[in-house]
């Protein structure tokens, strides 16, 4: 098995080293290829560099950095670095912080998995929730490092795991904010939504030169997202696995909308 790995935290991120170890466990180090952003690309979602070229540099054997988004890195991996020997699996992460609930929509980690799925490949995004239970550990990625390879194996073994809808299924995995020994198990759950959470906002600051700058601000992350959903089970100590696809249609609304507009 040949594996392409990427992330949105950048080529030097500690989570990428964790993901490399997970991929090497699955396929052997010689079958793991890295194409990751040269600089951090958190929050860029499924952005691609459509209007300008992307520079790519080789840092070492099977290790490349691209000056672009995570989705750009997937395109670079598939159509340049591995164009003659395509991968069997694309892994994205391990993200520093959760991509549960509404975070999923902003995540460059998820964006890489979306691009992999749109290109017709098996793709899995992995993220490590941060919280009081793991933020002070010597390795906050301990849960992901210990359980990541096993979770990926289970997903790969699931019948029809990467079916087309026609959009190919990809997977969003979030490891709980606990030490490795504190992980209670794995749950297949839906994407949630943190009710009454203010989400992202803005704070204005005035620079010494008098110019105004706007900083994006976040919201508390240790908030449940509803029964049987990702953030809720993560906060209860479980790994969440959520099947996804890129069809954004609200299918349940179509019948009523047809009656209204047709």
C-alpha positions in Angstrom: 0.0 0.0 0.0 1.2 3.5 -0.9 0.1 6.4 1.2 0.1 10.1 0.5 0.0 12.3 3.6 -0.6 16.0 4.1 -1.9 18.5 6.7 -2.8 22.1 7.2 -0.4 23.0 10.0 2.6 22.9 7.7 5.5 20.7 6.8 7.2 21.1 10.2 4.2 20.5 12.4 4.4 17.9 15.1 1.1 16.4 14.1 2.6 15.6 10.7 5.3 13.6 12.4 2.6 11.7 14.2 0.7 11.0 11.0 3.9 9.8 9.3 4.4 7.3 12.1 0.7 6.1 11.7 1.2 5.8 7.9 4.5 3.9 8.3 2.8 1.5 10.7 0.2 0.8 8.0 2.4 0.6 5.0 6.1 0.8 5.9 8.2 4.0 5.8 9.3 3.4 2.2 5.7 3.6 1.1 4.8 7.0 2.7 5.0 10.2 0.7 4.6 13.6 2.2 3.3 16.7 0.3 2.5 19.3 2.9 2.1 23.1 2.9 5.3 25.1 3.3 3.5 27.3 5.8 0.5 26.9 8.1 -2.8 26.9 6.2 -5.3 26.4 9.1 -8.8 27.5 8.3 -8.5 27.6 4.5 -11.0 24.8 4.1 -11.1 23.4 0.5 -9.3 26.4 -1.0 -7.2 25.8 -4.1 -4.7 28.2 -5.7 -6.7 28.6 -8.9 -5.4 32.0 -9.9 -1.7 31.6 -9.2 0.9 28.8 -9.5 2.2 26.8 -6.6 5.9 26.3 -6.0 7.0 22.9 -4.8 10.3 21.9 -3.2 11.8 18.5 -2.3 13.0 18.5 1.3 14.2 14.9 1.3 13.3 11.4 0.1 9.5 11.3 -0.4 9.1 14.6 1.4 7.9 17.7 -0.4 6.6 21.2 0.6 4.2 23.2 -1.6 3.5 26.9 -1.2 -0.2 26.3 -1.3 -3.2 25.0 0.6 -3.8 21.4 1.7 -6.0 20.8 -1.3 -3.2 22.1 -3.5 -0.9 19.6 -1.8 -3.2 16.7 -2.7 -3.3 17.9 -6.3 0.5 18.2 -6.3 0.9 14.7 -4.8 -1.5 13.1 -7.3 -0.7 14.9 -10.5 3.1 15.6 -10.0 4.9 13.8 -7.3 3.0 10.5 -7.6 1.6 10.9 -11.1 3.2 7.6 -12.3 2.5 5.7 -9.0 -0.7 6.9 -7.5 -1.4 6.3 -3.8 -3.8 3.8 -2.4 -4.8 6.1 0.5 -4.6 9.8 1.4 -4.3 10.8 5.1 -4.6 14.4 6.3 -3.5 15.6 9.7 -2.9 15.0 12.5 -4.4 18.4 13.1 -3.5 20.4 16.2 -7.0 20.8 17.6 -10.4 19.3 16.8 -12.2 19.3 13.6 -15.5 18.3 15.1 -18.9 19.9 14.6 -18.9 23.2 12.8 -15.1 23.3 12.7 -15.3 20.8 9.9 -16.5 23.5 7.5 -13.4 25.7 8.0 -10.7 23.0 8.2 -7.9 22.7 5.7 -7.3 19.2 7.1 -10.8 18.3 5.9 -10.3 20.2 2.7 -7.4 17.9 1.8 -9.6 14.9 2.4 -12.4 16.4 0.3 -10.0 16.9 -2.6 -8.7 13.4 -2.3 -12.3 12.1 -2.5 -13.2 14.3 -5.4 -10.2 12.9 -7.2 -11.5 9.4 -6.6 -9.2 8.3 -3.8 -9.7 6.9 -0.4 -9.2 9.8 2.1 -9.2 10.1 5.8 -8.7 13.3 7.9 -7.4 12.9 11.5 -7.4 15.6 14.2 -6.4 15.7 17.9 -8.8 17.4 20.2 -7.1 19.7 22.8 -8.4 20.1 26.3 -7.5 20.0 30.0 -6.9 16.3 29.8 -4.0 16.4 27.3 -2.8 19.9 26.7 -0.2 19.7 29.5 1.1 16.2 28.4 4.7 15.9 27.1 2.9 14.8 23.9 -0.6 16.2 23.5 -1.0 13.9 20.4 -0.6 10.8 22.6 -4.1 9.5 21.9 -3.7 9.9 18.1 -0.3 8.3 18.1 -1.4 5.3 20.0 -4.8 4.7 18.3 -4.5 6.2 14.9 -3.3 3.2 12.9 -5.9 0.9 14.4 -8.7 3.3 13.6 -7.6 3.7 10.0 -7.4 -0.1 9.6 -10.9 -0.5 10.9 -12.2 2.1 8.5 -10.4 0.4 5.6 -11.9 -2.9 6.6 -15.5 -1.6 6.8 -17.7 -3.0 3.9 -18.3 -0.4 1.3 -16.4 2.2 3.3 -15.4 4.4 0.3 -18.5 4.1 -1.8 -19.7 6.8 -4.3 -22.9 8.8 -3.7 -21.9 9.8 -6.5 -19.5 11.9 -4.4 -16.9 9.5 -2.9 -17.1 9.0 0.9 -14.3 10.3 3.0 -13.8 10.1 6.8 -13.4 12.6 9.6 -11.6 11.2 12.7 -11.2 13.1 15.9 -9.2 11.8 18.9 -10.4 12.8 22.3 -8.6 15.3 24.6 -7.3 12.6 27.0 -4.1 10.6 27.4 -3.8 7.5 25.2 -4.7 5.2 28.2 -7.9 7.3 28.8 -9.4 6.6 25.4 -12.6 4.6 26.0 -13.1 3.3 22.5 -14.4 4.4 19.0 -17.8 5.7 18.0 -19.3 6.1 14.5 -21.3 9.3 14.8 -22.7 12.2 12.9 -21.2 15.7 12.6 -22.6 17.9 15.4 -23.2 21.5 16.0 -22.3 23.4 19.2 -25.5 25.1 20.1 -25.4 28.6 21.6 -21.7 28.9 20.7 -20.7 32.2 19.2 -18.3 30.7 16.7 -15.8 32.8 15.0 -15.7 36.6 15.4 -13.4 39.5 14.9 -11.4 41.8 17.1 -10.1 45.1 15.7 -6.7 46.5 16.7 -4.9 49.6 15.7 -1.3 49.2 14.7 1.4 51.8 15.7 1.2 53.2 12.2 -2.5 53.9 12.7 -3.8 51.2 10.4 -6.6 49.0 11.5 -6.1 45.2 11.5 -8.8 42.6 12.1 -8.0 39.4 14.0 -10.3 36.4 13.8 -11.3 35.1 17.2 -12.5 31.7 18.2 -15.0 30.3 20.7 -14.8 27.7 23.6 -14.2 24.2 22.1 -15.1 22.1 25.1 -18.8 22.3 24.3 -21.0 19.3 23.4 -22.6 19.1 20.0 -25.7 17.0 20.6 -26.4 13.4 21.3 -24.5 10.8 19.2 -22.3 13.5 17.5 -18.6 14.0 17.2 -17.7 16.7 19.8 -19.9 15.1 22.4 -18.3 11.7 22.2 -14.9 13.2 22.0 -15.4 15.1 25.2 -16.6 11.8 26.8 -13.3 10.2 25.9 -14.2 8.4 22.6 -12.6 8.6 19.2 -15.2 9.8 16.7 -15.4 8.5 13.1 -17.8 10.4 10.8 -18.4 9.4 7.2 -18.8 12.4 4.9 -19.1 13.4 1.3 -19.0 16.7 -0.6 -22.7 16.8 -1.6 -24.0 19.9 0.2 -27.6 19.5 -1.0 -30.2 19.6 1.7 -32.1 16.7 0.2 -34.8 16.8 2.9 -35.8 20.2 1.7 -36.1 19.5 -2.0 -39.8 18.3 -2.0 -41.1 21.4 -0.3 -38.9 23.6 -2.4 -40.2 22.0 -5.6 -43.7 22.7 -4.5 -42.9 26.3 -3.7 -40.8 27.3 -6.8 -42.1 25.0 -9.6 
